[in-house]
Amino acid sequence: MGRLAADMHCDTISALMLMRRRGDYPAEGLARNSLHIDLEKLEKGGYLLQNFALFVALSECSDPFRECSALADLYYEELEKNKDRIRPVYHYADIEKNRAEGKLSALLTVEEGAVCKGRLGNLRLLYRLGVRMLTLTWNFPNELGWPNVRMPENGSGDAPDLTMPDREHGLTETGFAFLEEMERLGMIVDVSHLSDAGFWDVARTARKPFVASHSDARAVCRHVRNLDDDMIRALSEKGGVCGLNFCPSFLEEGKEARGSLAAVAAHAKHIVEVGGEDCLGLGSDFDGIPTNEQLPDASSLPRLADAMRKAGLTERQIDKIFSENVLRVYREILK
């Protein structure tokens, strides 16, 4: 079957919802469309598992929990239509069952902790709905903590400084309560977007591995959405995983960044050198980012293995990055 991939983050469901609301929903939906991800592209790219995020932009909705529920309904609608090709994952054993039956696996996540409105009961409802990973913040402060990139809440104001992390504002008291409950439930804690201070709150407090589902290396590109070397080491020590983000501006500095295979491989090489070969995975951010010129969609993923070889990574390390490290974390948490 060849090398299989497990990707911790995409925004395809939100992109499909936007198309539905515009009135140009693709006839075949998730099966085939013009986005970075569809089933045809996932199969061509050699995927085992794709995480599908329910991304909620707080500035664009009045009730984030209701918006999240609508996105979840679309997700399950598409899985039902395509159940001969892709099936949901609730526990790790589902991944192995789907693999044995030749099916893709879909794992449901939420990107924006504010959908819970600070209520643990809503977090438990998300778990019952099938959500198995929660990105604590997006780019707005919420009941759980602060992000590194703060967008103006009214859509106006100066653009945020993307090289200055927030080392002051971390998790709130509610955020710590959510961390504890997520670990109890068996829901993966995701620190991508979280402030530096919030990252260290999680690193000091978490009892289980956590992830940065779609972040790169700040030493290679100074964007605040990336992890610095101390963070990479701390994540590794907890048994967690950082997912390589294919966003051009996270990979290379400069306004003309278009994305390249060599840039992704350079981040991979650095993270492995700093944190070891067990702390890195994939987190493309497909359908939530501008198109990466050399990794334009999920079908192009096999090209990345070639770039990693050229950067000096071994076959064993590439296997771990493509799926094995992510699956190890899922095996431990998704009981």
N, C-alpha and C positions, 0 to 999 in steps of 0.2 A: 504493500500500500504506500510505502514511502514515508517521508517525514510529515507528521501531522502538526497542525497549528492550533493553539488556544489563545484567543485574543480577549483581553479583559475589558475592552471598552469600544463601543461605537454609539453613534446617535441616529441610527437608521430609523428607528421607530418614530422619533420626533420629526425627522425629515419627511417620512411618509405621511404623518399627521398634517404637516404643513401643506403637502401636496393635496391631501384630501380637502382641506379647508379652502384651498385656492381653486379647487375644481379640476385639477389635472392629475388625479390619482392614477398610477399606472394600472393598466388592465390586469396585469398578472401580479400586482402587488409586490410582496417580498420575493416571489419566485423569479421575476425578471423586471428590472427597472433601469433608470439612468443614473442611479446613485452609486456611491462607492461600493456598497454591499447589496447583493441579492443572493439567492440560493445558487444560482448558476455560477456566480463569481466565487462564492465560498467553496463550492465543489471543485472548481477549476484550480483554486489556490491551495487545495489540500488541507482544508480546515477540519478539525475534530469538533471544536467548540467555539462559539461566539457569544460573548456577553452582550446583551442588548440593554442599553440604558434608557430609562424613562427620564428624559431631561426636561425640567420645568424652569422657564425663565420667569423669575418673580416679577420683573417689570412688565410682563405681558399677560398676566392673569390675576384675577381677584381672589381665587380660591385654589391654592397650589395642590391641595389634596385631591380636589375634584379633577383638576387637570391631569394629575398623575394617574388617577383611576381611569380616565378616558384613554390615556396612552396605553395603560395595561390592557384595556379591553381590545384595542387595536392589535397589540402584540399577540394576544391569545386568539383573536380572529384569524390572523395570518398563520399562526402555528396550526390551527385546526384545518385551514384550507390546504396546508402543505405537510400534513402529518405523515405522509409517505416518504418525506425527505428530511424533516427536522422535527425534533421533539424536545419538550422542556426538561430542565434539570431542577430537581428539588433537593436531592441528596447525591453524594458522590457516586453511589452505586448506579444511578441513572446514566451517568456518563459512560460507564463500562457497558451497561446494557445497550445503550444506543450505538456504541462503537461495534459491539458484537453483531448488531442487526444491520449495520451499514448505514446508520442514520447520523445526521448532524445533531449536535447538542446545542441548545439555547439556554443561557442562564440569564435570568432577569435581574436587573440592577436599577437603582434610582440615583440620579445625579442631582442633588439639591436636598439637603437635610431639612430644609424649611417646609417640605411637603407634609411633615409630621406635625407642624404647628407647635412643636415643643412637647407633644403628648406621647408618652410611652405607649399608650393604648393604640395610637395610630401606627407606631413602629411595629407593634405586634400584628396589626391588621395587614401591614405590608408583607410581613413574613408569611402570614396565612395566604396572602395573594400570590406568593411564590417568589418574592424578592429575597435575594440571597447576598446582596452587596449594597451598601449605601455610601455614596460619596458625601461626606459630612457637610460640605459647603460647595457652592459654585462661586460666583464672583460678587456676591452680596453678603454682608454680615447676616447671620440668622440666629435662631434661638440656641444653636449648638456651638457657634464659634465664629471666627473671622477668617476671611480668605486672604491670600497674598495679593491678588489683583482685585481692587475694589472699583466696580463700575458705578458711575453716578446713578443714583436711584431714580432720578427723574429724566434720565436720558440726556442731560445737559452737563456742562462743566468740563474741566480740563481732562484730557486723557490720562489714565493712571500711568505712573512710572513703572515700567515692566522690569526694572533692574533693582528695585528697592523692596526687599521682603519685609513683612511685618513680624518683627521679633518681640513685640510687646503684647499683642492681643491674642490669646489662645482659646482654649475651650472654655465655655461657660459651665456653671454648675450643672445645668441641664445636659450639656455636651458630655460631661463625665458620666452622668447617669445613663445616657444613650450608649456610650461605649461599653459600660458594664452589661447592659441589657442585650446589646447586640452579641456580645461574647457568650452570654447565657443561651440565647436563642440558637446560635449557630449562623449568624449573619456576618459577612466579612466587612471589616472596617476599612474604608478607602480614604486616604489622606490627600489624594490629588486635589488641588485647588486650596487646600487648607493653609493657613498662615504658618510661617516657620515656628512661631510660638505654639501654635496648635499641634503641629507635627511632634514637637518635643513633649507636649502634654500626653499625646497618645503613646509615644515611645516609652515614656516613663511609667505609664499606667497599664498598658495592655498586657494581658497574660497570655494571649495567643498571637500568632502571626497576623500582621495587617499588611495592606498593600497600598502602593501609589499606582493606581490602575493605568494612568496615562500621563507619565512624566518622564523627562530625560535628565541629563547630567548638567548641572549648572557650571561646572568647571569647563565644559566644552562650549556651552552657550549660556549667557548670563540671565536668561529669562527667569523670572521668579517662579514660574510654574514648574521649573526643574528642581531637582534635589542637589544640595551641595554634598561634598564628600563625607562630612560627618553624618549627614542624614542617611546616605547610602549605607554607611557602616552600621548605623543603628538599626536600620531596616533589616539588614542582613543578620545581625545578631539576634533579632526577634524571629528569624525564620521567614520573614516576609519577602515580597517580590515587588519590583518596580517594572511597570509595563512601558516599553518603548513607544513613545508618541511620534507619529509621522508628520506632525504639523511643521511646515517649513520654518516658521519663526521660532519654534522651540529647538530646532536643529542647528540653525545657522543664524548668526547676527547679521543685521543689515536689512534695509527695506526691500532689497531685490531678492531675498531668499525665496527659492522656488522648491526646495527639497531635493535630496539626492540619496541614492543608495549608500554612497560613501559616507555621508553625514550620519545616517542612522547607524551604520557599522561603527563609526568613530565613537558615538555615544555608547554603543554596546561594549566596545573594547574597554572604554574608560570605566564603566560601571563594573564590569567583571574584574578589572584590575584592582579596583578600590574595595568592592564588597564581596568578591568571590563569584564563582560560576553558578551559585545556587540562588542568587537574589535578583535575577533578571528574567523578564518575560516579554510578552507583546501586549501593547495597549494602543492600537493604531489611532484611535479617535476618528476613524472613518465616519464620514457624513456629519462631522462636527468641526471640520477643519477645511481650509483651502486645499485643493488637490495638490498632492505631492507629485512633482513632475515625473519622477522616476518610479514612484509607487502609486500609480493613479487610482487603483482600486484593489479589492481583495484578490482578484485573479492574478495579480502581479507579485504576490508574496514570495513565491519560490525564488525570484531574483535576489531577495534579501539574503538568502543563505549563501549565494555566490559572493556577494559583497562582504559578508562576514568572514568567509574563507580568505578572501584577499586581504582583510584586515588582520589576519593571523589567528582568528578563533578556530578552535578544533571542532571536529564533527560532534564530539561529545558535548561540548559547550553549546553548539548550535542546537542540538536536540533539546538540551535543557531550556534554552531561551525560547524555542518555538512552542514548547508545551509542557515539558516535564516539571519545571519549577512551579508553574501555575497549578498543575494537577496535584502536586504534593501539598500545596496550601489548601486546595479544595478538599483533598482527601482528609486532611486534619480537621477542617472546620465544618464541612457540610456532611455531618454524620447522618 
